[in-house]
Amino acid sequence: MSPSDTGDPTPRRRPQQQRKQVLLRLDPSVHDALARWASDELRSANAQIEFLLRRALAEAGRLPGEAGPIPKRGRPPKSP
């Protein structure tokens, strides 16, 4: 049943999907270079891998439309 079927004008939000965990084996020198690059851009190695994968998917025209933005990490901003 959709929100329009019940007369409710506000669409329901999808529950946030749990992020997938993937074991990735890398050559140690590739990991070191990736970690340095991530550090230069103030990202974790994991966030850098996701950033690069999303960019490659977008450039290839294969990034799914339902893929949300990369979640913000860290401390939330202070309330005014």
C-alpha positions as CSV (number, residue, x, y, z in Angstrom):
1,M,0.0,0.0,0.0
2,S,1.5,3.3,-1.0
3,P,1.1,6.6,0.9
4,S,-1.3,7.8,-1.8
5,D,-3.6,4.8,-1.2
6,T,-4.0,5.8,2.4
7,G,-4.6,9.5,1.7
8,D,-1.3,10.4,3.4
9,P,0.3,13.1,1.2
10,T,3.8,12.6,2.6
11,P,5.8,9.8,1.1
12,R,7.4,7.3,3.5
13,R,11.1,7.2,3.7
14,R,12.9,3.9,3.0
15,P,14.7,2.6,6.0
16,Q,18.5,3.1,5.6
17,Q,20.0,0.0,4.2
18,Q,22.9,-1.6,6.1
19,R,26.2,-1.1,4.3
20,K,27.8,-4.2,2.8
21,Q,31.1,-5.5,4.2
22,V,33.6,-6.8,1.6
23,L,36.9,-8.5,2.2
24,L,39.5,-7.0,-0.2
25,R,42.9,-8.4,-0.7
26,L,45.4,-5.8,-2.0
27,D,49.1,-5.9,-2.8
28,P,50.8,-4.2,0.2
29,S,52.4,-1.5,-2.0
30,V,49.0,-0.7,-3.5
31,H,47.5,-0.4,-0.1
32,D,50.3,1.8,1.1
33,A,49.8,4.2,-1.9
34,L,46.0,4.2,-1.3
35,A,46.4,4.9,2.4
36,R,48.7,7.9,1.6
37,W,46.3,9.2,-1.0
38,A,43.4,8.8,1.4
39,S,45.4,10.6,4.1
40,D,46.2,13.5,1.7
41,E,42.4,13.9,1.1
42,L,41.5,13.5,4.8
43,R,39.6,10.2,4.2
44,S,40.0,6.7,5.5
45,A,41.3,4.0,3.2
46,N,37.8,2.5,3.1
47,A,36.2,5.9,2.2
48,Q,38.8,6.4,-0.5
49,I,38.1,3.0,-2.0
50,E,34.4,3.8,-2.1
51,F,35.0,7.2,-3.5
52,L,37.1,5.8,-6.3
53,L,34.6,3.0,-7.1
54,R,31.7,5.4,-7.3
55,R,33.7,7.7,-9.5
56,A,34.6,4.8,-11.8
57,L,31.0,3.6,-11.9
58,A,29.7,7.1,-12.7
59,E,32.3,7.6,-15.5
60,A,31.3,4.2,-17.0
61,G,27.6,5.1,-16.8
62,R,27.0,2.2,-14.3
63,L,26.3,4.0,-11.0
64,P,22.8,3.0,-10.0
65,G,20.3,5.8,-9.7
66,E,19.2,4.6,-6.2
67,A,22.8,4.8,-4.9
68,G,22.7,7.5,-2.2
69,P,25.5,9.9,-1.5
70,I,28.5,8.8,0.5
71,P,27.5,9.0,4.2
72,K,29.1,11.8,6.1
73,R,31.4,10.6,8.8
74,G,32.6,12.2,11.9
75,R,31.0,14.6,14.4
76,P,27.7,16.2,13.5
77,P,27.7,20.0,13.2
78,K,26.9,22.1,16.2
79,S,23.3,23.2,16.5
80,P,22.8,27.0,16.4
